[in-house]
Amino acid sequence: MLENLTQRLSRVVKTIKGEARLTEANTQDMLREVRMALLEADVALPVVRDFIARVKEQALGTEVADSLNPGQALVGVVHKELTGLMGGSDGEFASELSLATQPPAVILMAGLQGAGKTTTTGKLAKWLSEGGHTAKGKKSGKKKTLVVSADVYRPAAIDQLKTVAAQVGVDFFPSDGSQKPEDIARAALDHAKRHYYDILIVDTAGRLGIDEDMMREIRALYDLLNPIETLFVVDAMQGQDAVNVAKAFGDALPLTGVVLTKLDGDARGGAALSVRHVTGKPLKFVGVSEKLDGLEPFHPERMAQRVLG
Ligand code: GDP
């Protein structure tokens, strides 16, 4: 079992009990522990550096309440900072999708192969067609939803989406590997308009790594579809690499949000902080199971807790 941050800091703090303020001297060892904890949680190194600098700035001069020791005071600062960076406390943070537009509202899914795009497309389609509740607990109203796959490179990908759509009971717009992704997108959009769909979710081709062709292709789809939401799907297990992938997608596309998948695995979730840091975009949902009901709104506080251990 990993030691949690409070335990780690209280070990360091034994030597500096009874100090009234957090200072450069008494936080140095503790900040080193915070740094280690974040690295163990797979937060990317440059992100850790920035974060520590911010915490330091916030912490220095902070009065240590009588009931606390300096370690507890610092954990408070770290927790608050981390929650804030990930989008604020649950109460004030809106992870909702913004779908207020002339229907169909298009959601474009972006991410590497294996990140969980197709699965998340199915989960989101289920969520929206059933009127999933938001982070604030409100129901959003049932949406007539259509899904389509523009992944013409892996025929299995189109079949996979078809299966997923059938499982969640939403309409699937057929496509096949001989078509151009843009033609598929255009036809699906036209169909969605003519049949009064509220939502069109477009699943796209991923690659195993960052690839110029992939970025050009998804950018062309973006320009054609003018999506109201462009969601970057990233695997929580990607750890340190998540930062480069997020940067590449964030540079190529005006992302509106992030979905962090596979949080049911043992990843500590450091990728959440890294991705938020490099894209500046809110995490909107987390994937918590292979099953199609395994999608939850993102809760910054819970994620902060998880990252800190
Ligand atoms: P894509 O290539 O981006 O479309 O990725 P897929 O949707 O095919 O997902 C790749 C693998 O990850 C599949 O085996 C999914 O079942 C699995 N997967 C996706 N999301 C989650 C999740 O939140 N939790 C778990 N445990 N597995 C997931």
Residues whose N, C-alpha, C, O or C-beta is under 5 A from the ligand:
A	BS01	GDP	L112 Q113 G114 A115 G116 K117 T118 T119 T120 G206 T261 K262 L263 D264 G287 V288 S289 E290 G294
